[in-house]
Amino acid sequence: MKLEVQIKMNPSLYLRDPEQSELGKNIINYSIQLIQKNGFEAFTFKKLAEAIGTTEAGVYRYFENKHKLLVYIISWYWDWLQFQINYRTNNLKDPIVKLKKVIKILATNVEDDVMTTHVDESLLHQILISEGSKAFLTNHVEKDNKQHFFKPYKDLCNTVGDIILECNPKYKYPHSLASTIIEMAHIQNFFMNNLPSLTDFNKTKDEVEIIKFLEDLVFKSIEK
């Protein structure tokens, strides 16, 4: 029996649900490949259409512009990550153990999930590290926020914040620390591989050291 993860996305992000057709799934699949390979700035619907073997107009029937497509795939990743955290911490009773598991999930390089046939999570994780902030660092972020584009990210931060409060119910800054953990896991990975002078990690001190750093930061912050 073949199992697949089904993630329901915000309808405001698309004109036609890409999950409901082969072309739509190809748009998601190839956009991830092209953005990861060439960067978001170089990515265009014309190049995407050529890679798929369709027309540019065909792509525009699914997405209004490439920014909404970027927000779509980034939000998809946050929802997928939320599922991973819920699934892998479901049977953990000790909140300290649970929080350490979450930190490990956030800071570990991702492998492709066989339950999602048209999305390569390992490539999407790399996009998130290098391009993810472009989804909300825009001059129309307030408008996007009103349409709930960032709800998956907020939900993930709330989940991590709730686990922090399980560890210390009196801690004053659970949401700030939660978003810091998530962003720090990605920015330290980016620095390690691209700007090593901005971090204490390099390719000989891999994600294991980043996990140790995040654990040190988090548990010293929330200690009672």
DRENLO-105905 format. One record per residue: residue in one letter; y, x, z of N, C-alpha, C in turn; residue number from 1. Coordinates in nm, 4 decimals, padded with zeros to 6 digits. Layout:
<rs>
R;zavo;n_Y;n_X;n_Z;ca_Y;ca_X;ca_Z;c_Y;c_X;c_Z;kefi
R;A;Y;X;Z;Y;X;Z;Y;X;Z;NUM
...
</rs>
This chain:
<rs>
R;zavo;n_Y;n_X;n_Z;ca_Y;ca_X;ca_Z;c_Y;c_X;c_Z;kefi
R;M;-00.1196;00.0844;00.0000;00.0000;00.0000;00.0000;00.1244;00.0878;00.0000;1
R;K;00.2192;00.0597;-00.0890;00.3419;00.1358;-00.1012;00.4541;00.0658;-00.0272;2
R;L;00.5183;00.1375;00.0660;00.6284;00.0822;00.1425;00.7599;00.1362;00.0880;3
R;E;00.8623;00.0515;00.0886;00.9946;00.0933;00.0461;01.0976;00.0467;00.1469;4
R;V;01.1988;00.1323;00.1703;01.3095;00.0952;00.2570;01.4107;00.0166;00.1743;5
R;Q;01.4480;-00.1017;00.2217;01.5474;-00.1843;00.1544;01.6758;-00.1824;00.2373;6
R;I;01.7843;-00.1345;00.1768;01.9120;-00.1259;00.2466;02.0103;-00.2208;00.1795;7
R;K;02.0676;-00.3102;00.2579;02.1609;-00.4094;00.2051;02.3029;-00.3549;00.2148;8
R;M;02.3706;-00.3455;00.1007;02.5021;-00.2854;00.0951;02.6129;-00.3904;00.0917;9
R;N;02.7334;-00.3478;00.1263;02.8513;-00.4331;00.1233;02.8802;-00.4762;-00.0208;10
R;P;02.8782;-00.6061;-00.0515;02.9006;-00.6534;-00.1897;03.0375;-00.6168;-00.2460;11
R;S;03.1347;-00.5875;-00.1585;03.2684;-00.5513;-00.2061;03.2707;-00.4149;-00.2746;12
R;L;03.1647;-00.3382;-00.2580;03.1601;-00.2053;-00.3175;03.1171;-00.2069;-00.4634;13
R;Y;03.0549;-00.3144;-00.5069;03.0028;-00.3173;-00.6435;03.0370;-00.4494;-00.7126;14
R;L;03.0311;-00.4469;-00.8436;03.0513;-00.5676;-00.9238;02.9188;-00.6378;-00.9505;15
R;R;02.8151;-00.5568;-00.9639;02.6788;-00.6073;-00.9831;02.5864;-00.5218;-00.8979;16
R;D;02.4979;-00.5845;-00.8229;02.4116;-00.5125;-00.7299;02.3211;-00.4141;-00.8049;17
R;P;02.3397;-00.2834;-00.7844;02.2578;-00.1862;-00.8570;02.1112;-00.1863;-00.8157;18
R;E;02.0822;-00.2435;-00.6997;01.9436;-00.2469;-00.6533;01.8586;-00.3486;-00.7296;19
R;Q;01.9239;-00.4326;-00.8094;01.8529;-00.5429;-00.8733;01.8133;-00.5163;-01.0188;20
R;S;01.8340;-00.3944;-01.0679;01.7958;-00.3634;-01.2063;01.7626;-00.2151;-01.2194;21
R;E;01.6874;-00.1823;-01.3222;01.6528;-00.0422;-01.3474;01.7768;00.0391;-01.3820;22
R;L;01.8675;-00.0192;-01.4609;01.9900;00.0524;-01.4943;02.0710;00.0807;-01.3686;23
R;G;02.0817;-00.0198;-01.2817;02.1561;-00.0010;-01.1573;02.0966;00.1100;-01.0718;24
R;K;01.9648;00.1125;-01.0605;01.8992;00.2176;-00.9828;01.9187;00.3540;-01.0468;25
R;N;01.9195;00.3573;-01.1802;01.9453;00.4835;-01.2501;02.0880;00.5322;-01.2274;26
R;I;02.1813;00.4390;-01.2193;02.3198;00.4756;-01.1902;02.3283;00.5455;-01.0553;27
R;I;02.2606;00.4904;-00.9555;02.2598;00.5529;-00.8225;02.1886;00.6872;-00.8271;28
R;N;02.0739;00.6914;-00.8890;01.9932;00.8133;-00.8969;02.0691;00.9271;-00.9650;29
R;Y;02.1206;00.9011;-01.0845;02.1864;01.0065;-01.1617;02.3235;01.0428;-01.1065;30
R;S;02.3922;00.9473;-01.0457;02.5218;00.9813;-00.9861;02.5031;01.0803;-00.8709;31
R;I;02.3981;01.0611;-00.7920;02.3686;01.1555;-00.6830;02.3395;01.2933;-00.7396;32
R;Q;02.2603;01.2995;-00.8435;02.2271;01.4279;-00.9045;02.3508;01.4983;-00.9597;33
R;L;02.4348;01.4241;-01.0304;02.5518;01.4850;-01.0947;02.6580;01.5271;-00.9936;34
R;I;02.6829;01.4434;-00.8936;02.7828;01.4781;-00.7925;02.7369;01.5991;-00.7124;35
R;Q;02.6085;01.6038;-00.6778;02.5578;01.7187;-00.6030;02.5665;01.8472;-00.6852;36
R;K;02.5407;01.8365;-00.8135;02.5386;01.9553;-00.8997;02.6785;02.0048;-00.9345;37
R;N;02.7692;01.9129;-00.9697;02.8990;01.9528;-01.0264;03.0191;01.9209;-00.9385;38
R;G;03.0009;01.8424;-00.8326;03.1127;01.8030;-00.7479;03.1724;01.6705;-00.7898;39
R;F;03.2394;01.6035;-00.6949;03.2924;01.4702;-00.7211;03.4088;01.4737;-00.8200;40
R;E;03.4938;01.5775;-00.8127;03.6085;01.5843;-00.9024;03.5660;01.5896;-01.0487;41
R;A;03.4577;01.6616;-01.0780;03.4113;01.6755;-01.2163;03.3282;01.5568;-01.2627;42
R;F;03.2931;01.4697;-01.1707;03.2070;01.3553;-01.2020;03.2869;01.2451;-01.2711;43
R;T;03.2356;01.1939;-01.3824;03.2979;01.0811;-01.4525;03.1906;00.9817;-01.4943;44
R;F;03.2329;00.8587;-01.5181;03.1386;00.7574;-01.5656;03.0892;00.7903;-01.7066;45
R;K;03.1707;00.8585;-01.7845;03.1278;00.8984;-01.9182;03.0099;00.9950;-01.9101;46
R;K;03.0202;01.0958;-01.8207;02.9111;01.1917;-01.8027;02.7879;01.1234;-01.7448;47
R;L;02.8108;01.0285;-01.6542;02.7000;00.9548;-01.5942;02.6258;00.8745;-01.7002;48
R;A;02.7010;00.8055;-01.7847;02.6402;00.7243;-01.8900;02.5590;00.8110;-01.9860;49
R;E;02.6122;00.9277;-02.0209;02.5406;01.0192;-02.1105;02.4108;01.0667;-02.0472;50
R;A;02.4134;01.0947;-01.9182;02.2927;01.1422;-01.8490;02.1856;01.0338;-01.8442;51
R;I;02.2283;00.9100;-01.8268;02.1340;00.7982;-01.8174;02.0832;00.7561;-01.9548;52
R;G;02.1707;00.7701;-02.0550;02.1376;00.7203;-02.1880;02.1830;00.5783;-02.2073;53
R;T;02.2993;00.5463;-02.1478;02.3572;00.4130;-02.1621;02.5026;00.4280;-02.2026;54
R;T;02.5785;00.3198;-02.1977;02.7195;00.3241;-02.2341;02.8062;00.3307;-02.1088;55
R;E;02.9268;00.3842;-02.1263;03.0209;00.3891;-02.0153;03.0544;00.2477;-01.9672;56
R;A;03.0641;00.1548;-02.0629;03.0912;00.0148;-02.0273;02.9797;-00.0421;-01.9406;57
R;G;02.8560;00.0025;-01.9661;02.7431;-00.0428;-01.8859;02.7560;-00.0015;-01.7412;58
R;V;02.8085;00.1196;-01.7166;02.8300;00.1674;-01.5794;02.9394;00.0855;-01.5122;59
R;Y;03.0470;00.0571;-01.5876;03.1585;-00.0197;-01.5315;03.1194;-00.1632;-01.4978;60
R;R;03.0111;-00.2117;-01.5517;02.9660;-00.3452;-01.5132;02.9117;-00.3472;-01.3699;61
R;Y;02.8794;-00.2293;-01.3176;02.8253;-00.2198;-01.1818;02.9299;-00.1744;-01.0798;62
R;F;03.0153;-00.0796;-01.1197;03.1143;-00.0261;-01.0263;03.2521;-00.0220;-01.0905;63
R;E;03.3519;-00.0626;-01.0127;03.4892;-00.0671;-01.0628;03.5442;00.0720;-01.0912;64
R;N;03.5088;00.1682;-01.0076;03.5574;00.3055;-01.0242;03.4651;00.4013;-00.9505;65
R;K;03.4871;00.5297;-00.9704;03.3951;00.6279;-00.9130;03.4141;00.6428;-00.7616;66
R;H;03.5321;00.6081;-00.7108;03.5507;00.6141;-00.5657;03.4601;00.5139;-00.4948;67
R;K;03.4541;00.3914;-00.5487;03.3666;00.2917;-00.4862;03.2200;00.3315;-00.4983;68
R;L;03.1857;00.3991;-00.6059;03.0490;00.4492;-00.6195;03.0208;00.5561;-00.5144;69
R;L;03.1176;00.6446;-00.4896;03.1001;00.7461;-00.3857;03.0843;00.6812;-00.2487;70
R;V;03.1704;00.5849;-00.2176;03.1601;00.5156;-00.0885;03.0253;00.4454;-00.0769;71
R;Y;02.9783;00.3902;-00.1877;02.8486;00.3222;-00.1890;02.7363;00.4173;-00.1482;72
R;I;02.7284;00.5335;-00.2137;02.6157;00.6228;-00.1841;02.6287;00.6865;-00.0454;73
R;I;02.7530;00.7137;-00.0020;02.7732;00.7677;00.1330;02.7350;00.6634;00.2374;74
R;S;02.7765;00.5392;00.2160;02.7413;00.4309;00.3089;02.5908;00.4064;00.3096;75
R;W;02.5309;00.4176;00.1921;02.3859;00.4040;00.1824;02.3184;00.5084;00.2714;76
R;Y;02.3705;00.6309;00.2673;02.3115;00.7371;00.3495;02.3271;00.7055;00.4983;77
R;W;02.4436;00.6582;00.5405;02.4632;00.6255;00.6817;02.3660;00.5177;00.7274;78
R;D;02.3453;00.4161;00.6441;02.2498;00.3101;00.6792;02.1071;00.3650;00.6865;79
R;W;02.0728;00.4508;00.5918;01.9401;00.5130;00.5929;01.9227;00.5989;00.7176;80
R;L;02.0261;00.6737;00.7563;02.0206;00.7578;00.8753;02.0088;00.6735;01.0012;81
R;Q;02.0794;00.5603;01.0022;02.0670;00.4673;01.1155;01.9222;00.4211;01.1309;82
R;F;01.8590;00.3883;01.0192;01.7184;00.3478;01.0225;01.6310;00.4604;01.0777;83
R;Q;01.6551;00.5833;01.0349;01.5768;00.6972;01.0816;01.5914;00.7172;01.2324;84
R;I;01.7134;00.7069;01.2809;01.7379;00.7249;01.4239;01.6712;00.6140;01.5049;85
R;N;01.6870;00.4908;01.4608;01.6241;00.3786;01.5320;01.4723;00.3940;01.5351;86
R;Y;01.4157;00.4294;01.4211;01.2700;00.4415;01.4096;01.2167;00.5560;01.4955;87
R;R;01.2863;00.6691;01.4937;01.2337;00.7896;01.5600;01.2698;00.7988;01.7075;88
R;T;01.3556;00.7096;01.7561;01.3878;00.7084;01.8998;01.3390;00.5814;01.9675;89
R;N;01.2754;00.4937;01.8934;01.2379;00.3616;01.9438;01.1508;00.3672;02.0691;90
R;N;01.0599;00.4621;02.0745;00.9661;00.4695;02.1876;01.0072;00.5710;02.2940;91
R;L;01.1268;00.6268;02.2822;01.1739;00.7245;02.3802;01.2485;00.6537;02.4925;92
R;K;01.2060;00.6763;02.6153;01.2666;00.6092;02.7300;01.3739;00.6945;02.7967;93
R;D;01.3544;00.8253;02.7995;01.4494;00.9161;02.8638;01.5715;00.9332;02.7722;94
R;P;01.6919;00.8940;02.8170;01.8100;00.9032;02.7310;01.8455;01.0464;02.6910;95
R;I;01.8155;01.1434;02.7776;01.8418;01.2843;02.7443;01.7547;01.3268;02.6270;96
R;V;01.6267;01.2916;02.6342;01.5341;01.3219;02.5246;01.5786;01.2510;02.3976;97
R;K;01.6239;01.1272;02.4132;01.6684;01.0481;02.2981;01.7906;01.1123;02.2320;98
R;L;01.8867;01.1565;02.3147;02.0078;01.2173;02.2596;01.9770;01.3502;02.1915;99
R;K;01.8856;01.4265;02.2479;01.8447;01.5523;02.1840;01.7775;01.5251;02.0495;100
R;K;01.6998;01.4189;02.0426;01.6354;01.3814;01.9167;01.7410;01.3450;01.8123;101
R;V;01.8430;01.2704;01.8535;01.9503;01.2317;01.7616;02.0236;01.3548;01.7097;102
R;I;02.0558;01.4473;01.7985;02.1243;01.5702;01.7568;02.0398;01.6467;01.6554;103
R;K;01.9109;01.6541;01.6804;01.8218;01.7234;01.5868;01.8195;01.6549;01.4506;104
R;I;01.8150;01.5217;01.4503;01.8150;01.4468;01.3242;01.9442;01.4729;01.2473;105
R;L;02.0572;01.4732;01.3182;02.1865;01.4917;01.2537;02.2045;01.6319;01.1975;106
R;A;02.1489;01.7310;01.2646;02.1753;01.8703;01.2275;02.0672;01.9330;01.1401;107
R;T;01.9592;01.8611;01.1169;01.8480;01.9165;01.0393;01.8634;01.8805;00.8923;108
R;N;01.8339;01.9754;00.8044;01.8357;01.9465;00.6615;01.7355;01.8362;00.6294;109
R;V;01.7736;01.7500;00.5379;01.6981;01.6286;00.5084;01.6027;01.6509;00.3917;110
R;E;01.4847;01.5934;00.4037;01.3895;01.5937;00.2930;01.3926;01.4577;00.2235;111
R;D;01.3568;01.4561;00.0965;01.3553;01.3315;00.0212;01.2564;01.2332;00.0836;112
R;D;01.2993;01.1095;00.0982;01.2183;01.0031;00.1580;01.1391;00.9331;00.0482;113
R;V;01.0070;00.9382;00.0575;00.9226;00.8787;-00.0470;00.9334;00.7266;-00.0503;114
R;M;00.9896;00.6668;00.0559;01.0032;00.5215;00.0613;01.1261;00.4716;-00.0151;115
R;T;01.2051;00.5636;-00.0688;01.3210;00.5255;-00.1498;01.3091;00.5977;-00.2833;116
R;T;01.2563;00.5307;-00.3826;01.2176;00.5951;-00.5072;01.3357;00.6370;-00.5943;117
R;H;01.4500;00.5690;-00.5833;01.5633;00.5991;-00.6707;01.6747;00.6762;-00.6007;118
R;V;01.6497;00.7211;-00.4776;01.7495;00.7987;-00.4043;01.6831;00.9247;-00.3497;119
R;D;01.7425;01.0395;-00.3813;01.6963;01.1660;-00.3256;01.7842;01.1979;-00.2051;120
R;E;01.7319;01.1710;-00.0861;01.8110;01.1888;00.0360;01.8494;01.3343;00.0613;121
R;S;01.7683;01.4279;00.0149;01.8031;01.5692;00.0348;01.9298;01.6046;-00.0426;122
R;L;01.9426;01.5536;-00.1655;02.0649;01.5759;-00.2440;02.1814;01.4975;-00.1855;123
R;L;02.1547;01.3770;-00.1400;02.2599;01.2933;-00.0829;02.3145;01.3552;00.0454;124
R;H;02.2271;01.4181;00.1224;02.2709;01.4882;00.2430;02.3653;01.6024;00.2078;125
R;Q;02.3365;01.6741;00.1016;02.4246;01.7828;00.0574;02.5595;01.7286;00.0112;126
R;I;02.5585;01.6132;-00.0549;02.6842;01.5493;-00.0951;02.7648;01.5112;00.0281;127
R;L;02.6976;01.4570;00.1276;02.7657;01.4161;00.2492;02.8359;01.5352;00.3145;128
R;I;02.7690;01.6493;00.3175;02.8264;01.7684;00.3789;02.9511;01.8148;00.3050;129
R;S;02.9456;01.8180;00.1726;03.0552;01.8757;00.0942;03.1579;01.7743;00.0437;130
R;E;03.1170;01.6471;00.0315;03.2044;01.5474;-00.0305;03.2290;01.4235;00.0559;131
R;G;03.1574;01.4122;00.1668;03.1577;01.2875;00.2426;03.2945;01.2428;00.2908;132
R;S;03.3792;01.3362;00.3326;03.5108;01.2994;00.3853;03.5997;01.2370;00.2786;133
R;K;03.5695;01.2622;00.1510;03.6503;01.2060;00.0423;03.6336;01.0541;00.0333;134
R;A;03.5331;01.0019;00.0997;03.5132;00.8563;00.0995;03.6225;00.7855;00.1781;135
R;F;03.6797;00.8524;00.2823;03.7804;00.7853;00.3647;03.9120;00.8605;00.3761;136
R;L;03.9188;00.9876;00.3367;04.0457;01.0604;00.3401;04.1247;01.0298;00.2134;137
R;T;04.1752;00.9070;00.2069;04.2500;00.8587;00.0909;04.3741;00.7844;00.1400;138
R;N;04.4665;00.7588;00.0477;04.5868;00.6851;00.0870;04.5644;00.5340;00.0888;139
R;H;04.4414;00.4899;00.0574;04.4098;00.3473;00.0642;04.2989;00.3201;00.1671;140
R;V;04.2892;00.4075;00.2660;04.1835;00.3945;00.3655;04.1963;00.2647;00.4452;141
R;E;04.3207;00.2209;00.4747;04.3381;00.0981;00.5523;04.2865;-00.0229;00.4747;142
R;K;04.3162;-00.0262;00.3463;04.2677;-00.1362;00.2626;04.1156;-00.1357;00.2569;143
R;D;04.0574;-00.0165;00.2376;03.9112;-00.0052;00.2342;03.8496;-00.0468;00.3669;144
R;N;03.9161;-00.0092;00.4753;03.8638;-00.0420;00.6073;03.8631;-00.1927;00.6311;145
R;K;03.9663;-00.2618;00.5812;03.9725;-00.4068;00.5962;03.8586;-00.4763;00.5223;146
R;Q;03.8058;-00.4084;00.4202;03.6921;-00.4643;00.3465;03.5580;-00.4169;00.4046;147
R;H;03.5653;-00.3498;00.5198;03.4472;-00.3075;00.5949;03.3623;-00.2034;00.5192;148
R;F;03.4293;-00.1203;00.4373;03.3562;-00.0175;00.3634;03.2889;00.0831;00.4569;149
R;F;03.3472;00.1044;00.5740;03.2989;00.2107;00.6626;03.2135;00.1588;00.7778;150
R;K;03.1733;00.0338;00.7693;03.0927;-00.0257;00.8762;02.9642;00.0525;00.9054;151
R;P;02.8891;00.0991;00.8041;02.7678;00.1753;00.8352;02.7948;00.3003;00.9190;152
R;Y;02.9067;00.3678;00.8905;02.9423;00.4867;00.9685;02.9806;00.4471;01.1110;153
R;K;03.0574;00.3402;01.1233;03.0965;00.2919;01.2561;02.9736;00.2483;01.3368;154
R;D;02.8801;00.1805;01.2708;02.7574;00.1373;01.3389;02.6781;00.2573;01.3900;155
R;L;02.6715;00.3612;01.3077;02.5996;00.4819;01.3492;02.6676;00.5464;01.4693;156
R;C;02.8014;00.5559;01.4653;02.8753;00.6130;01.5786;02.8545;00.5297;01.7051;157
R;N;02.8499;00.3979;01.6900;02.8255;00.3110;01.8053;02.6868;00.3340;01.8637;158
R;T;02.5878;00.3533;01.7755;02.4513;00.3799;01.8221;02.4464;00.5090;01.9025;159
R;V;02.5066;00.6149;01.8490;02.5078;00.7439;01.9189;02.5897;00.7334;02.0475;160
R;G;02.7023;00.6610;02.0416;02.7837;00.6423;02.1613;02.7098;00.5690;02.2713;161
R;D;02.6303;00.4693;02.2345;02.5515;00.3954;02.3340;02.4484;00.4857;02.4014;162
R;I;02.3897;00.5770;02.3242;02.2919;00.6698;02.3818;02.3622;00.7670;02.4766;163
R;I;02.4824;00.8093;02.4400;02.5616;00.8956;02.5292;02.5877;00.8250;02.6618;164
R;L;02.6217;00.6961;02.6548;02.6471;00.6199;02.7774;02.5196;00.5975;02.8580;165
R;E;02.4056;00.5937;02.7930;02.2789;00.5876;02.8666;02.2622;00.7135;02.9510;166
R;C;02.3073;00.8268;02.8981;02.2967;00.9537;02.9713;02.3967;00.9603;03.0861;167
R;N;02.5166;00.9091;03.0602;02.6199;00.9080;03.1642;02.7090;00.7858;03.1434;168
R;P;02.6820;00.6758;03.2152;02.7575;00.5510;03.1977;02.9060;00.5647;03.2287;169
R;K;02.9463;00.6690;03.2997;03.0868;00.6865;03.3371;03.1636;00.7755;03.2402;170
R;Y;03.0962;00.8256;03.1399;03.1642;00.9141;03.0445;03.2692;00.8346;02.9670;171
R;K;03.3919;00.8898;02.9580;03.5064;00.8148;02.9058;03.5189;00.8145;02.7533;172
R;Y;03.4517;00.9057;02.6864;03.4814;00.9229;02.5442;03.3554;00.9177;02.4560;173
R;P;03.2722;00.8159;02.4717;03.1451;00.8136;02.3979;03.1604;00.8069;02.2464;174
R;H;03.2574;00.7294;02.1977;03.2740;00.7160;02.0528;03.3358;00.8424;01.9932;175
R;S;03.4301;00.9011;02.0649;03.4904;01.0264;02.0181;03.3866;01.1370;02.0107;176
R;L;03.3013;01.1435;02.1115;03.1976;01.2461;02.1114;03.0938;01.2177;02.0043;177
R;A;03.0612;01.0918;01.9846;02.9622;01.0552;01.8828;03.0085;01.0977;01.7439;178
R;S;03.1324;01.0628;01.7076;03.1829;01.1015;01.5754;03.1979;01.2528;01.5648;179
R;T;03.2298;01.3190;01.6772;03.2401;01.4654;01.6769;03.1042;01.5294;01.6487;180
R;I;02.9992;01.4778;01.7111;02.8649;01.5310;01.6874;02.8291;01.5191;01.5396;181
R;I;02.8518;01.4014;01.4836;02.8139;01.3763;01.3445;02.8911;01.4677;01.2495;182
R;E;03.0238;01.4729;01.2674;03.1061;01.5555;01.1794;03.0787;01.7045;01.2001;183
R;M;03.0610;01.7442;01.3250;03.0379;01.8855;01.3552;02.9065;01.9343;01.2950;184
R;A;02.8051;01.8502;01.2983;02.6758;01.8882;01.2401;02.6910;01.9225;01.0928;185
R;H;02.7768;01.8477;01.0219;02.7948;01.8697;00.8795;02.8909;01.9842;00.8494;186
R;I;03.0027;01.9913;00.9241;03.1021;02.0946;00.8940;03.0490;02.2333;00.9295;187
R;Q;02.9693;02.2450;01.0364;02.9129;02.3752;01.0709;02.8118;02.4191;00.9656;188
R;N;02.7374;02.3239;00.9117;02.6443;02.3549;00.8026;02.7216;02.4037;00.6807;189
R;F;02.8325;02.3356;00.6476;02.9144;02.3754;00.5327;02.9729;02.5143;00.5535;190
R;F;03.0290;02.5393;00.6714;03.0861;02.6713;00.7007;02.9797;02.7799;00.6938;191
R;M;02.8626;02.7504;00.7491;02.7545;02.8483;00.7521;02.7191;02.8954;00.6124;192
R;N;02.7197;02.8033;00.5169;02.6780;02.8361;00.3809;02.7922;02.8757;00.2887;193
R;N;02.9170;02.8449;00.3262;03.0285;02.8698;00.2355;03.1419;02.9517;00.2948;194
R;L;03.1737;02.9318;00.4217;03.2841;03.0023;00.4865;03.2372;03.0578;00.6200;195
R;P;03.1462;03.1538;00.6179;03.0815;03.1999;00.7412;03.1755;03.2611;00.8446;196
R;S;03.2936;03.3064;00.8034;03.3868;03.3627;00.9011;03.4466;03.2560;00.9923;197
R;L;03.4277;03.1270;00.9566;03.4798;03.0174;01.0378;03.3777;02.9639;01.1378;198
R;T;03.2631;03.0278;01.1450;03.1590;02.9821;01.2370;03.0831;03.1013;01.2919;199
R;D;03.0043;03.0774;01.3942;02.9193;03.1834;01.4497;02.7809;03.1810;01.3892;200
R;F;02.7607;03.0965;01.2899;02.6299;03.0835;01.2269;02.6346;03.1396;01.0854;201
R;N;02.5236;03.1932;01.0428;02.5096;03.2359;00.9041;02.3683;03.2024;00.8606;202
R;K;02.3308;03.2461;00.7432;02.2008;03.2063;00.6897;02.0841;03.2678;00.7652;203
R;T;02.1130;03.3654;00.8522;02.0065;03.4180;00.9385;02.0017;03.3411;01.0708;204
R;K;02.1103;03.2659;01.0997;02.1137;03.1769;01.2157;02.1253;03.0355;01.1609;205
R;D;02.0138;02.9744;01.1389;02.0096;02.8501;01.0627;02.0365;02.7277;01.1494;206
R;E;01.9879;02.6134;01.1042;02.0154;02.4866;01.1700;01.9663;02.4820;01.3143;207
R;V;01.8667;02.5625;01.3485;01.8183;02.5660;01.4878;01.9315;02.6074;01.5805;208
R;E;02.0124;02.7049;01.5380;02.1244;02.7499;01.6191;02.2341;02.6440;01.6242;209
R;I;02.2530;02.5713;01.5160;02.3519;02.4629;01.5168;02.3092;02.3547;01.6157;210
R;I;02.1802;02.3242;01.6190;02.1288;02.2267;01.7151;02.1562;02.2733;01.8579;211
R;K;02.1304;02.4002;01.8851;02.1557;02.4552;02.0193;02.3037;02.4454;02.0546;212
R;F;02.3895;02.4768;01.9580;02.5331;02.4688;01.9794;02.5757;02.3259;02.0116;213
R;L;02.5262;02.2296;01.9345;02.5631;02.0901;01.9570;02.5110;02.0395;02.0915;214
R;E;02.3905;02.0781;02.1270;02.3374;02.0388;02.2575;02.4229;02.0954;02.3698;215
R;D;02.4633;02.2219;02.3560;02.5476;02.2843;02.4567;02.6808;02.2108;02.4684;216
R;L;02.7404;02.1792;02.3538;02.8684;02.1081;02.3517;02.8560;01.9701;02.4150;217
R;V;02.7528;01.8974;02.3771;02.7393;01.7585;02.4206;02.7052;01.7479;02.5685;218
R;F;02.6046;01.8216;02.6109;02.5590;01.8026;02.7479;02.6525;01.8628;02.8521;219
R;K;02.7312;01.9632;02.8141;02.8351;02.0123;02.9054;02.9504;01.9137;02.9151;220
R;S;02.9716;01.8391;02.8060;03.0793;01.7394;02.8065;03.0442;01.6190;02.8922;221
R;I;02.9171;01.5776;02.8909;02.8814;01.4520;02.9582;02.8169;01.4726;03.0941;222
R;E;02.8044;01.5979;03.1360;02.7370;01.6220;03.2641;02.8133;01.5530;03.3760;223
R;K;02.7392;01.4966;03.4694;02.7977;01.4163;03.5771;02.8543;01.5055;03.6861;224
</rs>
